[in-house]
Amino acid sequence: MKQPKQGAVAVTDRLLSVLAAFEGTSFPLTISEISKKTMIPLSTTYRIVGDLELWGALSKNQDGTYQVGVRIWELGQLAGISQREHVVRPFLQDLFELVHENVHLAIRQGATALYVDKIYGSKKMPTATRVGSKIPLHATAVGRVLLAAEPEWFVGAYLDKKLAAPTQKTTLNRESLVVELRMVARQGFSITVEQLRLGASSIAVPIVIGGETIASVGIVVESSRAAELQSLLPYLKGTAERIQNALKPQHKRFSRVNLR
């Protein structure tokens, strides 16, 4: 195996040292403070911090201090997602065996629903998403469940932007979506009909730990059977409860507090 050059190792060590400077502190740091903690010359620290900011590993505040950036958080979340997926998948498999319909699990990532797991049979209808797909929150049942759990300021900011329309039936009217999201929050589930793909309808419920919605689990059926969706609610709620109980011991390790 080809060994890295000594200079490259030195640069890597310094990059990691700068990131490590933020361990154990809940406060932003100035470049001078980072330099003192890492014992890296100030001019070099300034250059490294600039590179890390450009990449998204660090974020600069208005007062000139720095904090860990969103991109580092996203990478960290991938580890958490992987661990949670390992725990959750058996319950999704059980749900599929009960209903014999496409099932999926999603989390909120920014303004999208990120599909982190899916189970479907070979004879089921084509799916519009795959694991890793990012779908607008308003255009699918799992997304609406996730959006309805957010604070009012987030929902307002989301609805104020130009909304994507995956189909001609996708709801784009702000007032209608506000009413829908309030109903989702009140009743604890969402049903959507041909919002993401013509011919497909879905139902979803939240996965809640410590009062916080960390994910959403949903079922997709052909739109000709949309009237049957609510009859699947007990299976979804039972699955969500089992997932919640399984994830509670891990919640402190893989908290979604920073997912907002």
N, C-alpha and C positions, 0 to 999 in steps of 0.2 A: 504494500500500500504506500502510495506517495505521501510523504510527510509534509505538512505545511511549513512554509518558510518561517524563520525565526521572527522576522518583522511582522508577518501576518499574525502570529501568535501574540505578539506584544500589543498590536492594535486591538485584537479580540479581547485580550485581558482588560484593556483600558475601557472598552465599550461596556463589558460586563461589570466592571468596577463602578462605572457611573450609574448603571441601572441598580446595582446593589446598594448604592448610597441611599436609595429610597426605602430600603427594607427597614422595618422597625420604626418608621416615622409616619405620622398621619398628616404632616404639614408639608406644603410645597417648599422647595429649596432654591436658593439663589445659586448662580454659577460659582460664586465665591465659596459658599458652603459646600457645594459638591466637590470643589477643588480641595478644600481642607479635609473632607471626609475620605477622599480617595487618594490624597497626596499626589495628585496629578497636577502639573503646572497649570496655572490659570489659563494661559493662552491655548494650551492643548485641550483643556476642559471645555473652553468656549467652542472650539471647533467640533469636538465630539458631541457636545450637547446640540449644536446646530444640526449635525448629521442625523442624530437620533430624533430631533424634532421634525426634520424633513421627512423621515421615514414613518413617523407616527408613533414612535416608542415613547416620546416625551411630548408634553403639551405646555405651551407657554401661557402664563396668566397675564392679565392686564398690568399687574404690578411688576412684571419682569421675572417673577419666580417661575419654577417649573414643577410639574407633577407628571406622574406616569400617564402615558397617552392611551387612547382608545385601542390602538392596534395591539399593544401588549395585553390589554384586557381581553381582546378577542381571541388571541392565541391561548391565553390561560383558560378561557371558557371552553375551548376545544377539548382540553384535557378533561374538564368537568363533564362536558357532554358525552364524551366517550365512556367515562365511568358510569354515568347515569344510564346511558343507552344499554350497557351490559346488564344493569339491574332491571330496567323497564321492559326489555324485549320479551321475556317470557310471558308477561302479562298481556302484551299486544298479541302475541301468538295465541294465548287463551281466548282473547276477544275475537280474533279471526275465526277460531274453531267454533265459537258460539254463534256468530252471526253470518259467517261465510261471505263477508263483504270486505272491500278494501278498507284498511285501517291505517292511521298514521298519527305521528306525534310531532308537534311543532313547538318552537320557542320563539319569543320575539327577539329579533336582531335589528335594532334601529327601527325603521319604518316598515319592516317586512316580517312575515312569518317564515322562519327557517325550518324546513322539514328535516328532522334529525333521524327519523326512522319510519319505515313503511312496510306493511305486509299485505300482499295481495296474491290471489290465485291466478293460475294460468288461463282460466276461462272467464275471468272477470273483465269488465269493460276497460278500455284503455285508460291509463292514468295521465293526468295533465301535469303531474309533478313527480319528482324523484327525490331521493335523499340528497340533501344539499341545495335543493331548489329554494329560492326566496320569492315569496308571493306577497303582493300588497295586502296589508292587514284587513282592509275593508272588503276584499273580494273572495273571502272563503270563511267557513264557519270557525275553523281553528283560529284564524286571524282575528275575527271579530271578538271571540272570547278573550284573546290576549289584549286587544285594544280596549275592550270594555273594562278591563281590570286596571287600566292606567289612570293616573290623576287627570283632572279636567284640563289642566294646562297642556298636557301632552296630547290628549284627544283633540282639543281645539287647534293646536298647532298642526296636527296631522291632517285634519279636515280642511284646514285653510289652504293647504297646498293643492296643486293640480293632481287629481286622482286618476289613476290608470283605469281603463275599461277593457278588461280581457274579453268580454262579450258585450253584445248590444243590450243585454239585460242587467249588466252590472249597475248597481245603485251608486249614483254619483251625487245626488242631491244632499246637501249638507244637513238640512233639517231632518230629512228622512233617516239619515244615518245616525244622527244624534238620538232620535226616538228609538231606533233599533238597538243602539248600544246600551241605552238605559234599560231597555227591556231585557237584553242579554244579561246585564249585571244583576237585575232583579230576579230573573227566573233561573239563572245559573246554567244556561245552555244557549246555543245558537243554531239556527237552521238556515241554510242558504240554498237557493234554487237557481242553478245555471248562472251563478255569479262569476265563476272562474272558467267553466267550460260548458258549452251547450251540451245538454244530454246528461249532465252530472249534477247531483244535489248532495248536500252533506249536513251532518249534525255533529256538534262538538261540545265538550265540557272542559272546564278548567281543572288543572292539577294544582292544588293549593297546599302550601306548607308554611306554617307559622303566619297564616293570614295573608300570604303573598302568592299570587298566581305565577308559578314558575314555568308552566308549559300548558299545552292543550292537546287533548286526544280526540280524534274524530273518526267518523265512518262516512264513506262515500257510496252512494247507490245511483242507479239510473234514474233520471228525472221522472220517468213513467211510474216510478215507485216512491216518489217523494212523500206521498201521504203516509207511507209506512215509517218514515224516519223517527217520529216521536216514540213509536213503539220500541225503538232500539235504545231509548234513553236509560232504562234500568241497567242494561249491559254496560253502557258507557260509564255511568255513575259508579257501578260496582268496580269496574276496572280502574277508574281514577282513584277510588278509595284504596284499593290494593296497592297501587303505585305510590300513593302518598305515604302509606304505612311503611313501604319498603325504603323510601327515600329519606324519611325523617332522620335516621341515624347518620346519614351523609350530609344533611343540610348544612351543618357548620363547616364542613370541608368544601362543599361546592355550593355556596350560597349564591343566589341570583341577585343579591342586593345591588350589585354594580351593573346589572344588565340594562338599567334604564338609561 
